[in-house]
């Protein structure tokens, strides 16, 4: 109760500061020359409602809902209005740039060494047609993805995320809406709700709101790519049915990788039977231990960061060009346009796969998954072999040699007790009287094999995952591909 009281006080103080900070927010916008999508601003919400409720799809959905649920059209309209109010963000410029930006920067630099490759974005911004609409399509590894990508793009744009049900709890729901996020119910099958959501997404897309969408729909459980979901992508692409939407529309493939995903143990635990999983109490204790230890280590400047958090970008995909080549992608029949949606989804996923950053921990996890036990020199040599083999992949590491990359990975892995020293007999090398030489080596902690495969699988390409079978259809991790 005390914690809720503190959160309530913080929220109230923040609300008062934001309400009375409009003049300061406008001054901030002018000073930084920040371009804000007009449909994010609160005074435009009435226009959004008019566009959404004026669409033929929503009108028909309201009538159908009234008929099927034996209620009046007015009651069905009220239900639709509730759905829209739940979805629509309440973007606040001051909250985004004075609260969100410093908070995201502080969190990311405290936990990780964040890196972003801006080259593709700079080239795109220099050559893209004026007034182009942009949607960032992102692979999903952690709930920290929201903070990481927002932090990396603050200087370029203010991003509106499609956020799942997990953030619809007080006070997170207000904070996310202030930051421009809109909520979606991922497994909610109500036709009226989806009519409202799809029309809302098409409306903001056609009005140039810059969005961030996690195409996999949820977090990966085994570390590999998941099968892309078509729903949000379908809403975005079919915004091109609007004859007045003449601005070019681009999808920016955005790839994320971490040396540590904060939720990794909770995620991989879902791959085992319920009897072998930790209880909610044990999970809660682990979370509090992490926060408690991290807090005090931070105070005494003894906190060690969890390695790299990297964002990179693939080649932008022009929706206009795709639609011209595949006119049935705008068909009003979903089964007709579905194969085209699948094609563009896989096109984007391959771009994400090609842009996926290589980081130290997944590299070592992959090597130890293949070797079992390896010496430091063998690990360093394997890293250099992969550097040559994967020369077309994205390497944004400060460390350049195999030994330096191994050292960076070892710091994180030892901190988390994921690797342990081992000894190995070398039958091909002998000392006096034919006694085999014992070598010092490393192996993965036998009790954490799921985590080894989780990080190793993050380096699988999209086509490798597609060929082996989608993770959500598998009962357990089979290990990293060779």
C-alpha positions as CSV (number, residue, x, y, z in Angstrom):
1,X,0.0,0.0,0.0
2,X,2.9,2.4,0.8
3,X,4.4,1.7,-2.6
4,X,1.1,2.4,-4.3
5,X,0.8,5.7,-2.3
6,X,4.2,6.7,-3.5
7,X,3.4,5.9,-7.1
8,X,0.2,7.8,-6.8
9,X,2.0,10.9,-5.4
10,X,4.6,10.7,-8.2
11,X,1.9,10.4,-10.8
12,X,-0.1,13.4,-9.4
13,X,3.0,15.6,-9.2
14,X,4.0,14.6,-12.7
15,X,0.5,15.3,-14.0
16,X,0.5,18.8,-12.4
17,X,3.9,19.5,-13.8
18,X,2.9,18.4,-17.3
19,X,-0.3,20.3,-17.3
20,X,1.4,23.6,-16.3
21,X,4.4,22.8,-18.5
22,X,2.8,23.3,-21.9
23,X,4.6,26.6,-22.5
24,X,7.9,25.0,-21.5
25,X,7.1,22.1,-23.8
26,X,6.5,24.4,-26.8
27,X,9.7,26.3,-26.0
28,X,11.5,23.0,-26.0
29,X,10.0,22.0,-29.3
30,X,11.1,25.3,-30.9
31,X,14.7,25.1,-29.4
32,X,15.3,21.5,-30.6
33,X,13.4,21.9,-33.8
34,X,11.4,18.8,-33.0
35,X,8.9,17.7,-35.6
36,X,5.8,16.2,-34.0
37,X,3.2,14.2,-35.9
38,X,0.1,16.3,-35.6
39,X,-2.1,13.3,-34.9
40,X,-0.2,12.7,-31.7
41,X,-1.3,15.9,-30.2
42,X,-4.3,15.9,-27.9
43,X,-6.2,18.6,-29.7
44,X,-6.3,16.3,-32.8
45,X,-8.0,13.4,-30.9
46,X,-11.4,14.6,-32.1
47,X,-10.3,14.3,-35.7
48,X,-9.1,10.8,-35.0
49,X,-12.5,9.9,-33.6
50,X,-14.3,11.4,-36.6
51,X,-12.2,9.5,-39.1
52,X,-12.5,6.2,-37.2
53,X,-16.2,6.4,-36.5
54,X,-16.9,7.7,-40.0
55,X,-15.4,4.7,-41.7
56,X,-17.6,2.2,-43.4
57,X,-15.9,-0.8,-41.6
58,X,-16.6,0.6,-38.1
59,X,-20.2,1.6,-39.0
60,X,-20.9,-1.9,-40.2
61,X,-19.1,-3.5,-37.2
62,X,-21.2,-1.4,-34.8
63,X,-24.4,-2.5,-36.5
64,X,-23.3,-6.2,-36.4
65,X,-22.3,-5.9,-32.8
66,X,-25.7,-4.5,-31.9
67,X,-27.5,-7.2,-33.8
68,X,-25.5,-10.1,-32.4
69,X,-25.5,-8.9,-28.8
70,X,-29.2,-7.7,-28.9
71,X,-28.3,-4.2,-27.8
72,X,-29.2,-0.8,-29.3
73,X,-26.9,0.9,-31.9
74,X,-26.2,3.6,-29.3
75,X,-25.0,1.0,-26.8
76,X,-22.8,-0.6,-29.4
77,X,-21.4,2.8,-30.3
78,X,-20.6,3.4,-26.6
79,X,-18.7,0.1,-26.6
80,X,-16.8,1.1,-29.7
81,X,-16.0,4.5,-28.1
82,X,-14.6,2.7,-25.1
83,X,-12.3,0.6,-27.2
84,X,-11.1,3.7,-29.0
85,X,-10.4,5.6,-25.8
86,X,-8.4,2.6,-24.6
87,X,-6.3,2.6,-27.7
88,X,-5.7,6.3,-28.4
89,X,-2.5,7.7,-26.8
90,X,-2.3,11.0,-25.0
91,X,1.1,12.1,-26.2
92,X,2.7,14.8,-24.1
93,X,5.8,16.6,-25.5
94,X,7.2,17.5,-22.1
95,X,6.7,13.9,-20.7
96,X,8.4,12.4,-23.8
97,X,11.5,14.7,-23.9
98,X,11.9,15.8,-20.3
99,X,10.8,12.6,-18.5
100,X,11.0,9.8,-21.0
101,X,14.3,10.7,-22.7
102,X,16.4,11.1,-19.5
103,X,14.8,8.0,-18.0
104,X,15.5,5.9,-21.0
105,X,19.1,7.2,-21.3
106,X,19.7,6.5,-17.6
107,X,18.3,3.0,-17.7
108,X,20.1,1.9,-20.8
109,X,23.5,3.3,-19.8
110,X,23.2,1.9,-16.3
111,X,22.4,-1.7,-17.5
112,X,24.2,-1.9,-20.9
113,X,26.7,-0.5,-23.3
114,X,24.1,0.8,-25.8
115,X,25.2,1.1,-29.5
116,X,23.3,2.1,-32.6
117,X,24.2,2.1,-36.3
118,X,22.8,5.3,-37.7
119,X,24.2,5.0,-41.2
120,X,21.1,3.5,-42.8
121,X,18.8,6.1,-41.2
122,X,21.0,9.0,-42.3
123,X,21.1,7.7,-45.9
124,X,17.3,7.1,-45.8
125,X,16.6,10.6,-44.4
126,X,18.9,12.1,-47.1
127,X,17.2,10.4,-50.0
128,X,13.6,9.7,-48.9
129,X,10.8,11.7,-50.5
130,X,9.6,14.6,-48.5
131,X,6.6,13.8,-46.3
132,X,7.2,10.1,-46.4
133,X,5.4,8.0,-43.7
134,X,7.7,5.6,-41.8
135,X,7.0,2.6,-39.6
136,X,9.8,0.8,-37.8
137,X,9.3,-3.0,-37.8
138,X,11.3,-4.5,-35.0
139,X,12.3,-8.0,-33.7
140,X,11.2,-8.5,-30.1
141,X,13.7,-9.9,-27.6
142,X,12.9,-8.0,-24.3
143,X,10.5,-5.6,-22.8
144,X,13.5,-3.3,-22.6
145,X,13.3,-3.1,-26.4
146,X,10.8,-0.2,-26.0
147,X,13.3,1.7,-23.9
148,X,16.3,0.9,-26.1
149,X,14.8,1.8,-29.5
150,X,13.1,5.0,-28.1
151,X,16.4,6.0,-26.5
152,X,18.3,5.4,-29.8
153,X,15.8,7.4,-31.9
154,X,15.1,10.3,-29.6
155,X,17.2,12.7,-31.8
156,X,15.4,11.6,-35.0
157,X,11.8,11.1,-34.1
158,X,9.2,10.5,-31.4
159,X,8.1,7.0,-31.8
160,X,4.5,5.7,-31.2
161,X,4.7,2.0,-30.1
162,X,2.0,-0.6,-30.4
163,X,2.1,-1.9,-26.8
164,X,0.5,-5.2,-25.5
165,X,-1.6,-5.9,-22.5
166,X,1.3,-6.1,-20.0
167,X,1.5,-2.3,-19.9
168,X,-2.2,-1.7,-19.3
169,X,-1.7,-1.5,-15.5
170,X,-1.7,1.6,-13.4
171,X,0.4,3.8,-13.5
172,X,2.3,2.3,-16.5
173,X,-0.8,2.8,-18.7
174,X,-0.7,6.6,-18.2
175,X,3.1,6.8,-18.7
176,X,3.0,4.9,-21.9
177,X,0.2,6.9,-23.3
178,X,2.0,10.1,-22.4
179,X,5.0,8.7,-24.4
180,X,2.7,8.2,-27.4
181,X,2.1,4.5,-27.2
182,X,-1.2,2.9,-28.1
183,X,-2.5,-0.3,-26.6
184,X,-3.6,-3.4,-28.4
185,X,-5.2,-6.6,-27.1
186,X,-3.2,-9.3,-28.9
187,X,-5.5,-12.3,-28.5
188,X,-8.8,-10.5,-28.3
189,X,-11.1,-11.8,-31.0
190,X,-14.0,-9.4,-30.7
191,X,-14.8,-8.2,-34.4
192,X,-15.9,-4.7,-33.2
193,X,-12.6,-4.2,-31.4
194,X,-10.6,-5.2,-34.4
195,X,-12.6,-2.9,-36.6
196,X,-11.7,0.0,-34.3
197,X,-8.1,-1.0,-34.0
198,X,-7.5,-1.6,-37.7
199,X,-9.2,1.7,-38.6
200,X,-7.2,3.6,-36.0
201,X,-3.9,2.1,-37.3
202,X,-4.8,3.0,-40.9
203,X,-5.8,6.5,-39.8
204,X,-2.6,7.3,-38.0
205,X,-0.5,5.6,-40.7
206,X,-2.1,7.7,-43.5
207,X,-1.6,10.8,-41.4
208,X,2.1,10.2,-41.1
209,X,2.4,9.1,-37.4
210,X,5.8,7.4,-37.0
211,X,5.2,4.0,-35.4
212,X,7.2,1.1,-33.9
213,X,5.7,-2.4,-34.4
214,X,7.1,-5.7,-33.0
215,X,6.2,-8.0,-36.0
216,X,6.7,-11.2,-34.0
217,X,3.8,-10.2,-31.7
218,X,5.5,-11.4,-28.5
219,X,8.9,-12.3,-26.9
220,X,10.9,-15.2,-28.2
221,X,11.1,-18.1,-25.8
222,X,14.1,-20.0,-27.3
223,X,16.0,-16.9,-28.5
224,X,15.4,-17.6,-32.2
225,X,13.1,-15.5,-34.5
226,X,9.4,-16.2,-34.3
227,X,7.0,-16.5,-37.2
228,X,5.9,-13.0,-38.2
229,X,2.4,-12.0,-37.3
230,X,0.4,-10.4,-40.1
231,X,-2.3,-8.4,-38.2
232,X,-0.6,-5.1,-37.6
233,X,1.4,-5.3,-40.8
234,X,-1.9,-5.9,-42.7
235,X,-3.5,-2.8,-41.1
236,X,-0.5,-0.7,-42.1
237,X,-0.2,-1.8,-45.7
238,X,-4.0,-1.6,-46.3
239,X,-3.9,2.1,-45.3
240,X,-2.8,2.5,-48.9
241,X,-6.4,1.8,-50.0
242,X,-7.2,5.4,-49.1
243,X,-6.9,7.4,-52.3
244,X,-5.9,10.5,-50.4
245,X,-2.9,8.7,-48.8
246,X,-0.5,9.7,-51.6
247,X,2.6,10.1,-49.4
248,X,5.2,7.3,-49.8
249,X,5.1,4.7,-47.0
250,X,8.2,2.9,-45.9
251,X,8.9,0.0,-43.5
252,X,12.3,0.3,-41.7
253,X,13.5,-3.1,-40.6
254,X,15.0,-2.7,-37.1
255,X,17.2,-5.4,-35.5
256,X,18.0,-5.7,-31.8
257,X,20.3,-7.9,-29.9
258,X,21.5,-8.1,-26.3
259,X,24.3,-9.7,-24.3
260,X,21.7,-10.1,-21.6
261,X,18.0,-10.2,-21.9
262,X,16.6,-9.4,-18.4
263,X,13.7,-11.8,-18.7
264,X,15.7,-14.7,-20.2
265,X,15.2,-17.2,-17.4
266,X,11.4,-16.5,-17.2
267,X,11.2,-16.9,-21.0
268,X,13.2,-20.1,-21.3
269,X,11.4,-21.6,-18.4
270,X,8.2,-21.7,-20.5
271,X,9.9,-24.4,-22.7
272,X,9.9,-26.9,-19.8
273,X,7.0,-28.7,-18.1
274,X,5.0,-26.9,-15.5
275,X,6.4,-29.2,-12.7
276,X,9.9,-28.0,-13.5
277,X,9.1,-24.3,-13.4
278,X,9.8,-22.0,-10.5
279,X,6.7,-20.9,-8.5
280,X,5.5,-17.3,-8.7
281,X,7.0,-16.7,-5.3
282,X,10.4,-17.9,-6.4
283,X,10.2,-15.7,-9.5
284,X,9.2,-12.7,-7.4
285,X,12.1,-13.3,-5.0
286,X,14.5,-13.5,-7.8
287,X,13.2,-10.2,-9.3
288,X,13.5,-8.4,-5.9
289,X,17.0,-9.8,-5.3
290,X,18.0,-8.5,-8.7
291,X,16.6,-5.0,-8.0
292,X,17.9,-4.9,-4.5
293,X,21.5,-6.0,-5.4
294,X,21.5,-3.8,-8.5
295,X,20.4,-0.8,-6.5
296,X,23.0,-1.1,-3.8
297,X,25.8,-2.0,-6.3
298,X,24.8,1.2,-8.2
299,X,25.0,3.3,-5.0
300,X,28.5,2.0,-4.2
301,X,29.5,2.1,-7.9
302,X,30.1,-1.6,-8.0
303,X,27.4,-2.4,-10.6
304,X,28.8,-4.2,-13.6
305,X,26.9,-3.7,-16.9
306,X,25.5,-6.6,-18.8
307,X,27.4,-6.1,-22.0
308,X,26.1,-4.8,-25.2
309,X,22.6,-3.7,-26.3
310,X,22.7,-2.9,-30.0
311,X,20.2,-1.5,-32.6
312,X,20.8,-1.6,-36.3
313,X,18.7,-1.1,-39.4
314,X,18.1,-3.0,-42.6
315,X,17.2,-1.6,-46.1
316,X,13.9,0.2,-46.0
317,X,11.0,-1.5,-47.8
318,X,8.8,0.6,-49.9
319,X,5.1,-0.3,-49.4
320,X,4.1,1.7,-52.5
321,X,6.5,-0.4,-54.7
322,X,5.2,-3.6,-53.2
323,X,1.6,-2.7,-53.7
324,X,2.2,-1.8,-57.4
325,X,3.8,-5.2,-57.9
326,X,1.1,-7.0,-55.9
327,X,-2.2,-5.1,-56.3
328,X,-4.1,-7.9,-54.6
329,X,-2.3,-6.9,-51.3
330,X,-5.1,-4.3,-51.0
331,X,-7.9,-6.7,-51.7
332,X,-10.9,-6.4,-49.3
333,X,-10.8,-10.2,-48.9
334,X,-8.2,-11.3,-46.3
335,X,-7.6,-14.7,-47.8
336,X,-6.8,-13.1,-51.2
337,X,-4.2,-10.7,-49.7
338,X,-2.8,-13.1,-47.0
339,X,-0.1,-14.6,-49.2
340,X,1.1,-11.1,-50.2
341,X,1.1,-10.1,-46.5
342,X,3.2,-13.2,-45.8
343,X,5.6,-12.2,-48.6
344,X,6.2,-8.7,-47.4
345,X,6.4,-9.9,-43.8
346,X,9.2,-12.4,-44.7
347,X,10.9,-9.7,-46.8
348,X,11.1,-7.5,-43.8
349,X,12.2,-10.3,-41.5
350,X,15.0,-11.2,-43.8
351,X,16.2,-7.6,-43.7
352,X,16.0,-7.7,-39.9
353,X,17.9,-11.0,-39.9
354,X,20.6,-9.5,-42.2
355,X,21.0,-6.5,-39.9
356,X,20.9,-8.4,-36.6
357,X,23.9,-7.2,-34.6
358,X,26.5,-9.8,-33.4
359,X,27.4,-9.4,-29.7
360,X,30.0,-11.3,-27.5
361,X,27.7,-13.4,-25.3
362,X,25.7,-15.1,-28.1
363,X,29.0,-15.7,-30.0
364,X,30.5,-17.6,-27.0
365,X,27.2,-19.4,-26.4
366,X,27.2,-20.7,-29.9
367,X,30.8,-21.8,-29.8
368,X,30.3,-23.7,-26.5
369,X,27.1,-25.2,-27.8
370,X,29.1,-26.7,-30.6
371,X,32.3,-27.6,-28.7
372,X,31.0,-28.4,-25.2
373,X,34.4,-27.7,-23.7
374,X,36.9,-25.2,-25.2
375,X,40.1,-23.5,-24.2
376,X,40.5,-19.7,-24.3
377,X,42.6,-19.9,-27.4
378,X,40.1,-22.2,-29.2
379,X,37.2,-19.8,-28.3
380,X,39.2,-16.8,-29.6
381,X,40.1,-18.7,-32.8
382,X,36.4,-19.7,-33.4
383,X,35.3,-16.1,-32.9
384,X,37.8,-15.0,-35.5
385,X,36.6,-17.7,-37.8
386,X,33.1,-16.5,-37.5
387,X,34.2,-12.9,-38.1
388,X,35.5,-14.1,-41.5
389,X,32.5,-16.3,-42.2
390,X,30.0,-13.6,-41.2
391,X,31.8,-10.6,-42.7
392,X,28.5,-9.4,-44.2
393,X,26.8,-9.3,-40.7
394,X,26.7,-6.3,-38.5
395,X,29.7,-6.0,-36.1
396,X,29.5,-2.9,-34.0
397,X,31.7,-4.0,-31.2
398,X,34.5,-1.9,-29.7
399,X,36.5,-5.1,-29.3
400,X,38.1,-6.3,-32.6
401,X,40.1,-9.4,-32.0
402,X,38.8,-12.8,-31.0
403,X,40.5,-12.7,-27.6
404,X,39.1,-9.2,-26.8
405,X,35.6,-10.3,-27.7
406,X,36.0,-13.5,-25.6
407,X,37.2,-11.3,-22.6
408,X,34.1,-9.1,-23.0
409,X,31.8,-12.1,-23.0
410,X,33.5,-13.8,-20.1
411,X,32.9,-10.8,-17.8
412,X,29.2,-11.1,-18.3
413,X,29.1,-14.9,-18.3
414,X,31.1,-15.2,-15.1
415,X,29.1,-12.5,-13.4
416,X,26.0,-14.6,-14.1
417,X,27.7,-17.9,-13.3
418,X,26.8,-19.3,-16.7
419,X,30.2,-20.7,-17.5
420,X,32.7,-22.5,-15.3
421,X,36.3,-23.7,-15.5
422,X,37.0,-27.2,-16.8
423,X,40.0,-29.3,-17.5
424,X,40.6,-31.4,-20.5
425,X,43.1,-34.2,-21.3
426,X,44.9,-33.7,-24.6
427,X,45.6,-37.1,-26.0
428,X,47.6,-35.7,-28.8
429,X,50.1,-33.9,-26.5
430,X,52.2,-35.6,-23.9
431,X,54.7,-34.7,-21.2
432,X,57.2,-36.9,-19.6
433,X,56.7,-40.7,-19.8
434,X,53.7,-40.4,-22.1
435,X,51.4,-38.7,-19.6
436,X,48.7,-36.6,-21.5
437,X,48.8,-32.9,-20.9
438,X,45.9,-31.4,-18.9
439,X,44.6,-28.1,-20.4
440,X,42.6,-25.4,-18.6
441,X,39.3,-24.8,-20.5
442,X,35.7,-23.5,-20.1
443,X,32.3,-25.1,-20.3
444,X,28.8,-23.9,-19.9
445,X,27.1,-24.4,-16.6
446,X,25.2,-27.7,-17.0
447,X,22.2,-26.3,-15.1
448,X,21.8,-23.4,-17.5
449,X,21.7,-25.2,-20.9
450,X,18.5,-23.5,-21.9
451,X,20.1,-20.1,-21.5
452,X,23.1,-21.3,-23.6
453,X,20.8,-22.3,-26.5
454,X,18.7,-19.2,-26.0
455,X,21.7,-16.9,-26.7
456,X,23.2,-19.2,-29.4
457,X,19.8,-19.3,-31.2
458,X,19.7,-15.5,-31.4
459,X,22.4,-15.7,-34.2
460,X,20.3,-18.0,-36.4
461,X,19.2,-16.4,-39.6
462,X,15.5,-16.0,-40.3
463,X,15.7,-18.6,-43.1
464,X,17.5,-21.1,-40.8
465,X,14.7,-20.8,-38.3
466,X,12.0,-21.1,-40.9
467,X,13.7,-24.2,-42.3
468,X,14.0,-25.9,-38.9
469,X,10.4,-25.0,-37.7
470,X,9.0,-22.1,-35.8
471,X,9.9,-21.9,-32.1
472,X,6.3,-21.5,-30.9
473,X,5.5,-24.9,-32.4
474,X,8.3,-26.7,-30.6
475,X,8.1,-28.1,-27.1
476,X,11.7,-27.6,-26.2
477,X,14.9,-26.0,-27.5
478,X,16.8,-28.4,-29.8
479,X,20.0,-26.4,-29.5
480,X,21.8,-24.0,-31.9
481,X,22.1,-24.9,-35.5
482,X,25.5,-25.6,-36.8
